Amino acid sequence: MEYTRLGSSGLKVSRIALGCMSFGRMPDEPGGWGLDADAAAPLFRQAVELGIDFWDTANMYWAGDSERIVGEAVERYTRREDVVLATKLFFKVHDGPGGSGLSRRAVFEQIDASLQRLKTDYVDLYQIHRFDPDTPVEETMEALHDLVKAGKVRYIGASSMWAWQFAKMQHAADLGGWTRFVSMQDQYSLLQREEEREMFGLLADQGVGSLPWSPLAKGRLAREWGASTTRSQADPMGGRYDGEENRPIVDAVRKIAEARGVPMAQVALAWVLHQPVVTAPIVGPTKSHHLADAVAALDIDLSDDEVEALEAHYTPRLPSAFS
């Protein structure tokens, strides 16, 4: 495993992040593609064995069940001091005034709920899941700063927003003398590269690390065009990358993978990892080979010709998941 600093902060993390959205079940709701604690156990053990110490979850994943499973996994398979825990807030978790958004009320309420589920006194990285247009950015940034000062949070990060919104929040932190964001968790893959237009330049200028989510485009880049999986069929966002404009990109990944004799996932992740502003792509496993492929991608050095072939067929598209 390779380790690097998160942006220009002093926090060191593994170059692959364990995405924990895969772990959890909705209360009193059978089925679904998420794994319960027993099914997730081998993947947590594998992450520890592979040296993946950066674990990412959110308060709204499976109505908090993901955080509960992660908290139990830290106790069972590793030590709190050996793991970098990250979680998020914003989306609705209950109907009360502190159940959604980024108000001071919500920030204070949701961190305490997350800490209880995670069975810890602090999280290493607390991220706002989206931009909140209904709350003054100053209120949010001061509240997050107060969590850092209270010792409940070590660093703060953001996720999925326009570059001007992120710049506005960083500027508010500077004016108020408050804690700045050190990371941006953004949607980024060979099938969604719009972050390259403005956000990546801003992150490089600000010393902020990118934590790409869905780096394999919900698995679309890990299998031949037309193939499907249980998750792709059950996940409500599974069809996001099914447009015909993506077929030649997926085919390019397949051809390079076949030429190298490696799985497609390794090639697609290697391309994400070679972007200078990327700290650690977030990989949400449901099978053991998902993490093994992610770690193996660290050893793939794509040639200039291969990069050109992977990027050649991309066409402009609207960013998605900003709200």
N, C-alpha and C positions, 0 to 999 in steps of 0.2 A: 504494500500500500504506500502511496505517496501522501504527504501532508503539506499543507500550505496555509498561509495566513488568510483569514477572511477579509478580503479587501486590503486596506492599509491598517487594519486593526491589529492588535497583538494576539488575537484568538487564532489558534491553529486548529485546523479541521482536516479530516480525510478528504481526498479529492473525489470521492464518491460519497453521496449522502443517502442514507436509508430513508426512503419515503414511506411513512407509516399510514397513509390513506388506505392501504391494502388490508389493514388489520382492524377488524371490528364488525359488529353486527348491530342492526337496529333493534331496540328493545321490543319484544313481543312481535317481531316480524320475521318469519322464517324465510330462508332463501337468501338471494343476493350473492354478490361475488366476493365480498369481504371474508377474511379468514378470522376465525375465533382464536382465542389465546392458545389452545392446543395445536391448532393447525399452523399458527404463526411461530411457534416455539423453535422449530428447526431453522427458520430464516433468521431469527434473532441470534441463535447460536452461531450460524454461519457468518453473520455480519461481524460478530466478535472475533471469530477465527480469522477472518479476512482483514481485520484491522479497520473496519468501517466504524468510526467512533462518532460520526455526525448523524443524529437521528432527528427527523423532522415530522411533526404531526400538527394538528390544529384542534381547537375546541369544538368545532362543528363536525369533525369526521365521525360518522356513525353516532351522532348525538353524544359525543364524549367518550364512547367506548374505546376509540383508538388511543386516547390519552391514558385510559385506565390500563389497557393492555401494555402500553409502552412502560408505564410506571412499574407494573409487575415484572416486566422483562428486565428492567434495569436491576431490580432486586435479585432476580433468579440467575441471570446469565453474565453479569458484569458488576462493576462498582460505579457508583454515581460519579466519582472523581475521574473515571476513565471514559465518560461519555459526554459529548456536547449535545445537550437537549435543546431543541427548538420547537416552539409552538406558535399559534396565531390566534387572532381574534378579529372579528368584524361581522360575520354572517350571523343571522338570527339563531339563537339557541333557546330562547323562551320569549314570551310576550311582554315581559316587564320592561321598564325603562332602561335597565342595564343589560338587556338580553341581546342587543345587537348594536352595531355602529361603533364609533370611536369617541364617544363622549367621555368625560372624566369619570362619570358614574360607571359606564361600561368597562373602561380600562381597568379600574380598580376592582370591580366585581369579577370580571372574567379572569384576571390573573390569579385571584385567590381560588376560584373554582378549578382552574387548570393545575395549579400547584397541588391541590388536594387530590385530584385524579392521578397526577404524575408521581405522587408520593415523594415530593422533594420540597426544599425550602426556596429554591430559585430555579429559573431557567436561564440557560446561557444566551439564547437568542429569542427575543419576543418580537413577533412580526405582525404588522397590520396587514390583514388578508386582502384588503382593497382600500381605495381612497373613499373617504366619507364626505360627500358634498354637503351634508346637513350639519356638520360640526366644524367650527373654526379650527384651522390647522394649529393655531397657537394653543388652543385648549388640549388638543391631542398630544402635541409635542411636549408640553409642560407635564401632562399626566404621565407620559412614558418616562420622562426624565425623573419624575418623583419616584417611579418604581425602581429605577436604577439606584437612586440615592437611598431608597429603603432596603436595598439588598435583595429584592425579589427578582431582579432582572440584571444580567451582566451587560448585554448589548441589545440593540434594537435594529430591526430590519423592516422592509416594506415588501409589497408584492403587487404585481399586475396593475399598473396605472400608466397614464400618459407621462411623458418625460417632464412636461411643464408642471404637473401636479407634484411629482417627486421633488423637482427643484424648488417649488414653493414651500414644501415642508422642510427641506433642508435649510432653506433661507430663514424660515421662522425659528428653527433651532439655533441658528447662528445669532440672530437678533436677540433671542431670549437668553442666550448663554446656556442652552439646554443640550442634552445628548443628541448626537446626530446618528442617522442611519448608517450602518456599516455594510448592509447587504440589500440586494433587490432580487426577490424570487419571481422570475418572469418566465412566461411561456416561450420556449426557444427550442427549435429543432430544425432539421433540413426542410420541414414542411411549414414552418412558421418562423420567419427570419425578420419580421418587421422591427424587432428591437434594435437591429443594426442601424436603422435610419437615424434615430435620435438618442434613444436610451443608452446604448452602449458607449457612445461618445461621452455622455454625461457621467456615466459610472466611472469611466477611465479618468476623467478630469477630477472627479470627487473622491477617488480612491475607494470606491464601493465595489464589492464583489458580487458577481451574478451567480445565482443559484437556480439554474434552469429547471422548471417543472415540465413534465411530459417531454423529456429529451428524445424519446422514441416515438413521439406522436401517438400516444395510447397504444403502442405496439405495432402501429402501421408500418414503421420502418424496420421492424424485426421479423417480418414475414412477407412472403410473396404476395403480390397484388391479388386480391380476391379471397385470400384465406382469412379465416376468422377464429376467434377464441371465445371461451365462455365469458370472459370479462368484456370483450368488445361487443358482445351481444347484450350483456346485462347493464353495462355502464351507460348511463344516460348521455354521457359525452363521448361515447365510443365511436360515433359516426362523424365526428367533427372533421376528420381528415380523409373522408371517402371521395372527395371531388376528383374527377378525371384529370384535372391539372396536376395531381400529385403522382399519377401513375409513372411517368418517365423518371421522376426522382427516386421512387421506390425501386424501379428497375435498375437505375444506376448503382444504388446500394447493393442490390442483389449481384450484379455483375462483378463488382469489386470484391465482394465477399467470396464469391465463387472462385475468383482468380487467386485470392489469398488463402482459400481453404479455411475460412473462419465464418462464424454465424453473422448474419446481417446486423444484429444488434451491436456487435463490436465495432463495425465500421461506422455506423451512425453515431454511436457515442464517442468514438475517436474524433470525429469531425467536430462535435460540440466541445470536447475537451481541448481542441487545438485553438479555440478562440481565446485571445489573451485576457479578456475581462472575466472569463468564466472561472469561478473558484471550484464549484462542485455541482455537477448535475444530480438531480434528485431521482433516484431509481426506486419505484414502488414494486417490490417483488411479490409474486404469488407462487413461484416455483424456484427451486434452488439454482437453476442455471441462469436465472436473471441476474443475480448478484455476481456469479462467476464471470459471466460475459462482461458485466460492467467493469470489474476489476481488470480483466484481460485487455479491455480497451485502452487502458493506461499505457500499455506496451506497444500499441500500434502507432507507427509514425507514417501518416499518409503523405504520399508524394504530391508535388505540385499538380501533376497531371490528374491524380485521383481527386484532389480537392476541386479542381476545375470541372471534372466530370460530375461530381456530386452537386455542384452549385449551378451548373449550366442551365437547368430547366426551371429554375425557380421563377415565379411570376409574382408581381405585387399583389397583395391581398390585405383585407382589413384585419387589424389586430383583433383578437377575441378574448373574452373572459375578463374584460376590464370592469365589469359591474356584476 
